[in-house]
Each structure stands twice: as C-alpha cells, then as structure tokens.
Amino acid sequence: TAYVEQHSANEPVLAVALELAKASWKVALSDARRNPRLKTVDAPQPLARLEQVVQTIAETRALWALPASARVVVVYEAGQDGFWLQRALQARALEVLVIDPASLLMARRRRLAKTDRLDALRLVEALLAWLRGEQRRFQVVCAPSVEDEDRRHWGRERQQLQRELQQHRNRIEKLLATVGCWTR
C-alpha cells in the first residue's frame, strides 16, 4: 500500500472523498480554498462509476485551474467493496487512503443527520484535516495483497454458507415439530 504524506499549506492538493453505496456514489472534492464540490456518479456498473469519478476529478482540476503538479488524494471507508477500488485508482496515479469507518471522529454532543451527501462532505473535511497533520481524524487501513484478500473472501463465504445451512436446519426442525415430528 502506498503511504500518503501530509502536505504543507502552500502545496496545491485536491482532496476527494467517496461515499460508496449500491445505487450510486457521492464524490466530494475540495482544495481547502473553496467550498466542497459534490457530484453523484450513478453508472450501473462499478467500473463505469470509477471512470465517472476519474472524469469528475479531471473536470474539477480544470474548473478550479489547479496545476498539473497538484496532488490528488482520494479517501473512502473500508467496507464490502474491498480494495479493488484502491488498486484501480492507484493504477491511475492517484494517492488513495482507505480508512476504518469506526475511527472517523464524529461530534458526540449532538446527533448528526446521516446521509450519503453529508457523509461525503464530512469525509472530505476529515481528509483535509488529516493532510494538514491532524493524524487522529481517522485510522488508515493497510490494504491486503490480492492473494490475502481472496483468502479472506473464501473464508467469509464458507462462514456465510455454514450460517445459512444451520438456519435451514433450524427452520426444518421447527416445521417438523409443528406437525408432530421431532428430530431428537
């Protein structure tokens, strides 16, 4: 996994936060000088969404007249999507951070609204703070190798199938008990 460094205040950087959902992704972009820009990418296929994200980054760079040397740092929360997105973005020469969702600092005094839009905006703000040196804003996850991720996937699939098998056994036993047949 690539290590992403903090930056100095005068170095141009484009912070990009992705909030991944099944139907669409929210993309929040900020360069710390402007209000965050928010876009929705909703192509039906994940690879097409990835291309929409890359296109949105390019459009924002042009719109905000950021130099070609400006760093682009992307952040998203680890989850069911795994690390394919990190690898795909790194292959496009982007710096990527995958973070532990539970480590993201949130205001505890008041209850905050929870929407994908607000989550993306909070995430881009946290990324900007992290890049300024506020290390405690979130915890970065180390991406496993492709082989390790595949091994985890098969182990999780096996556990899921075992749980489903037990649920079916329990349901059958209960149905048999309702008609007077006991298995034990």
C-alpha positions in Angstrom: 0.0 0.0 0.0 1.3 3.5 -0.8 2.0 5.8 2.0 0.3 9.2 1.7 2.2 12.1 3.2 0.8 15.2 4.8 1.3 18.4 2.8 2.3 22.0 3.5 -0.3 24.8 3.4 1.1 26.3 0.2 1.2 23.0 -1.8 -1.9 22.6 -4.0 -3.8 19.4 -3.2 -7.2 18.2 -4.4 -8.9 16.1 -1.7 -11.5 13.7 -2.9 -13.9 11.7 -0.7 -16.0 8.8 -2.0 -19.1 7.6 -0.2 -19.9 4.3 -1.8 -23.5 3.0 -2.0 -25.2 0.3 -4.0 -27.2 2.6 -6.3 -24.7 5.5 -6.6 -21.5 7.0 -5.2 -21.2 10.5 -3.8 -17.9 12.3 -4.7 -16.9 15.3 -2.6 -14.0 17.4 -3.8 -12.2 20.3 -2.1 -8.9 22.1 -2.4 -9.2 23.8 1.0 -9.7 27.2 -0.6 -13.2 26.7 -2.0 -16.4 25.1 -0.7 -16.5 21.4 -1.4 -18.0 20.4 -4.7 -20.4 17.4 -4.6 -21.2 15.1 -7.5 -23.1 11.9 -7.8 -21.9 9.1 -10.1 -24.5 6.5 -10.8 -23.4 4.4 -13.7 -24.9 0.9 -13.4 -21.5 -0.9 -13.4 -18.7 -0.2 -10.8 -16.0 0.2 -13.5 -18.2 2.8 -15.3 -18.6 4.6 -11.9 -14.8 4.5 -11.5 -14.4 6.2 -14.9 -17.0 8.8 -13.8 -15.0 9.5 -10.7 -11.8 10.0 -12.7 -13.7 12.3 -15.1 -15.1 14.3 -12.2 -11.6 14.7 -10.8 -10.3 15.9 -14.2 -13.2 18.3 -14.6 -12.7 19.8 -11.1 -9.0 20.3 -11.7 -9.8 22.2 -14.9 -12.6 24.2 -13.3 -10.5 25.3 -10.4 -7.4 25.8 -12.5 -5.3 23.5 -10.4 -1.8 22.9 -11.7 -0.9 19.6 -13.2 1.5 19.1 -10.3 -1.3 19.3 -7.7 -1.6 16.2 -5.7 -4.9 14.3 -5.8 -5.6 12.3 -2.7 -8.7 10.1 -2.6 -10.3 8.6 0.6 -13.1 6.1 1.1 -14.2 3.9 4.0 -13.3 0.3 4.1 -16.4 -1.9 3.6 -17.9 -4.6 1.5 -16.4 -3.2 -1.7 -12.9 -4.4 -0.6 -9.8 -2.9 -2.0 -10.3 -3.2 -5.8 -11.2 0.5 -5.9 -7.9 1.5 -4.2 -5.9 -0.6 -6.7 -7.8 0.8 -9.7 -7.3 4.4 -8.5 -3.6 3.9 -7.8 -3.2 2.4 -11.3 -4.4 5.8 -12.5 -1.6 7.6 -10.5 -3.9 8.8 -7.7 -3.0 8.6 -4.0 -5.6 6.6 -2.1 -6.4 6.2 1.6 -8.8 3.5 2.8 -9.9 4.3 6.3 -11.6 2.4 9.2 -15.2 3.8 9.3 -15.3 3.4 13.1 -12.2 5.5 13.5 -13.7 8.6 11.9 -14.1 11.3 14.5 -17.7 12.5 14.9 -19.3 15.1 17.1 -20.8 13.2 20.1 -22.6 16.0 21.8 -25.4 16.3 19.3 -26.9 13.8 16.9 -26.0 14.5 13.3 -28.0 13.7 10.3 -26.8 10.7 8.4 -27.0 10.8 4.6 -24.5 9.8 1.9 -24.2 13.5 0.9 -23.3 14.6 4.4 -21.0 11.7 4.9 -19.1 12.5 1.8 -18.7 16.2 2.9 -17.6 15.2 6.4 -15.1 12.7 4.9 -13.5 15.3 2.6 -13.2 17.7 5.6 -11.6 15.0 7.6 -9.2 14.2 4.8 -8.1 17.9 4.5 -7.5 18.0 8.3 -5.5 14.7 8.1 -3.4 16.1 5.3 -2.7 19.2 7.4 -1.3 16.9 10.1 -4.3 16.1 12.3 -3.4 12.4 12.5 -6.2 11.5 14.9 -9.0 12.4 12.5 -9.2 8.8 11.2 -7.2 5.5 11.1 -5.8 4.3 7.7 -6.3 0.7 6.9 -3.4 -1.3 5.4 -4.7 -2.9 2.2 -4.0 -6.7 2.0 -2.4 -8.2 -1.1 -4.8 -9.6 -3.7 -4.0 -13.1 -2.6 -4.7 -12.3 1.1 -8.0 -10.6 0.1 -9.0 -13.7 -1.9 -8.2 -16.0 1.0 -10.4 -13.8 3.3 -13.2 -13.8 0.8 -13.3 -17.6 0.6 -13.2 -17.9 4.4 -16.1 -15.5 4.8 -18.1 -17.2 2.1 -17.6 -20.5 3.9 -18.8 -19.0 7.2 -21.8 -17.5 5.5 -22.8 -20.8 3.9 -22.4 -22.6 7.3 -24.7 -20.0 8.9 -27.3 -20.4 6.1 -27.1 -24.2 6.4 -27.7 -24.0 10.2 -30.7 -21.6 9.6 -32.2 -24.1 7.1 -31.7 -27.0 9.6 -33.4 -25.0 12.4 -36.3 -24.0 10.2 -36.9 -27.6 9.0 -36.8 -28.8 12.6 -39.4 -26.2 13.7 -41.6 -27.1 10.7 -41.4 -30.8 11.6 -42.2 -30.1 15.3 -45.4 -28.3 14.2 -46.7 -31.5 12.6 -45.7 -33.7 15.5 -42.3 -35.0 14.2 -39.3 -34.5 16.5 -35.8 -35.0 15.3 -34.4 -35.5 18.8 
